[in-house]
Each structure stands twice: as structure tokens, then as C-alpha cells.
């Protein structure tokens, strides 16, 4: 259980970094993007599960986390612009 949590955090951090680079200008700095990456990996897992897509490999899980983090960054950026 502990090792899977560590991998989850590592994948989330890498996904946050990649998502921050993909969404230039709408990120929250390094630490914020990394936190969003961890949360985004949860969002990506939820969305992929709804679509019936499973990611078993490390690359698949990273792609899923990046997609979730990009969507989360987009949602947060949209909400920030409205407020």
C-alpha cells in the first residue's frame, strides 16, 4: 500500500509539471501545479473510469493523470477569470 501511494504521488507530481507546461500562463507556479497534478490524477482516474478506459501501465497512468490535471487547471483558470 505504501509503495503504491508513493507512485501515485510521483505520477501526480510529474503530471502537474507536464500540465503546467502545456497550459502556459494559466498555471499556479511550480508548487501549485504539482498539487494540481496530484488532484488532477484523481480527476483523470475518475473521468477515465466513467469512459470505461483503464490505464495499467506507468505511461498510461501518467497520460491519465496529465489529462486530469490539464482539465483541472482549465476549470480552475475558468473559475478564476469569472471571479
C-alpha positions, 0 to 999 in steps of 0.5 A: 500500500505504501509503495503504491501511494508513493507512485501515485504521488510521483505520477501526480507530481510529474503530471502537474509539471507536464500540465503546467507546461502545456497550459502556459500562463494559466498555471499556479507556479511550480508548487501549485501545479504539482498539487494540481497534478496530484488532484488532477490524477484523481480527476483523470482516474475518475473521468477515465473510469466513467469512459470505461478506459483503464490505464495499467501501465506507468505511461498510461497512468501518467497520460491519465493523470496529465489529462486530469490535471490539464482539465483541472487547471482549465476549470480552475483558470475558468473559475478564476477569470469569472471571479 
